[in-house]
Amino acid sequence: MKFREEKFDTIKIKTGSEEDVTKAIEEISVTHIIIDMQYGFTVDRDSVMWYSVLIIARKK
């Protein structure tokens, strides 16, 4: 069985709060399908910056 190769995009959202992520997801899901979502963080001296990584594909 052959599958069409889908083109996925990855976007990174700096997460100030959960509401930020929810709002961003609502906006993105109008034009894109969210395939996967991951969290990560970077540590810079004293501050920790959280971010969400969304893997998205454009809706047909």
N, C-alpha and C positions, 0 to 999 in steps of 0.2 A: 504494500500500500504506500502510495506517495503522499507526502504532505507538502503543501506550499510553504515556502520559507517565509515566516512573518518577520517584519522588521520591528524590533523592540527599541525603545528609547529608555534611557535611564535619567531620572532627574533626582537631584538632591535638594531636600528642603531643610533649612536650618530650623530647628524646632524650638521656639521660645516656649510654647505650651501645646497642650493637646488640641486646644481650639484652633491653633494655627494650622496644624496638620489636617484636622477635620475640614476646615475651610478650604485649604488647598486641594484636598482630595475631591471635594464637591465641585470645585471649579474645573479640575482636570477631567473628572469623570463625564463631563458634558461631551467632550470630544474624544476621550481616550478610554480604553479599558485598562484597568489596573491589574497586572498579572501577578505581581509580587511586591511585598513591602518589607523592608529590613530597617533595623535601627543600628546606629553606630555612634561613636563619639570620638572627638579629638581632644586631647589635653594640651593646653597651651599655657605654660607657666602655672598660674594659679586657677585659671578658669577652665571649665569643662564645657565644650560645645557639643550639644546633641544634634543629631540630624537624622532624617528619615530618607531612605533611598527607595524610590518607587520605580518599578519597571513597568513601563506602559507601552501600549500599542494603539495606534490610531484606529478609531472605529471606521468601518467601511461605510 
